[in-house]
Amino acid sequence: MGIGVMELIICGFLLVFLAVAAVIIVLVKRGSSTGISPAPSVPAGWHPDPHGRHELRFWDGSQWTSNVSDAGVQSVDGV
């Protein structure tokens, strides 16, 4: 006797549940609300912009600031 339709549906739901749970675990392990922060040991300074809008963004040692730089020209990201 083979697997019935109900068993296949249950297996499908279980696979979807496990996939969603795995994604949630990965997002929670990233740590911050944006999911973008350098390691705690990274000193304050200019680093590649994790948002991808500018070449560099200033990390103040605990959070990303609105100070950005493109081709050596500093500005403030209005977003």
N, C-alpha and C positions, 0 to 999 in steps of 0.2 A: 504494500500500500504506500502510495506516495504522499508527498506533503500537500496539504489542502490549501485552499485560498486563504482561509482565516489564519493559518500558520504563517503564510507568506506576508500577509498584511501586518501581523504582529512583529515579525522579523524586520520589516521595513521601518515600522515605528521605532523599534529599538535602535536600529542603525542611525536614524535621524536624531534621536535623543542623544546617543553617544557622540555624534558629530557636534551637535550644539554644545554639549557639556565640555568637549575638548576645546572649542573656540572660546568659551567663557573662561576656562581655566587659563588659557594662554593670555587673554586680555587682562585678567586679574593679576597674573604674575608680572606683567609689565610695570606695575607699580603706581604710575601717576594717572591723573584723570585724562591727560592727553595721550598717555602711553609713550611720551617722548621725553626722556631725560637722560643725560649722561651719567656715568657711574659716579657715586658719591665722592670718589677721590679725585675727580676732574676739577682742576682749579678754575677759578673765575677767569674769563677771557673770551676771546673770539673763537668761535667754532663753526663748522658748517651748519647752515640753517636747517634744522630738522623739519621745518614746515615746507621747505623747498621753494619759498618765494624769493629768497635773496641768497647771495653767495655765502655770507657769514651772518651770525647772530650772536649777541653777547650773552654769555651765561654768567650770572652774578655769584655763582657758587651754590645757589639753591633753586633758582628758577631762570627761565629764559626771559630776557627783557625785550622791549620793543626797539632797542638799538640794533641797527643792521648795517651792513656794508656790502657794496657792490663795486667791483673794480677799484677798490681802495677809497671809495667815496662813502662816508658815513651818513646815515639818515635815520629817521624814526619810522618804523612800520606803523601805519595808522590803523591796522586791523586789530 
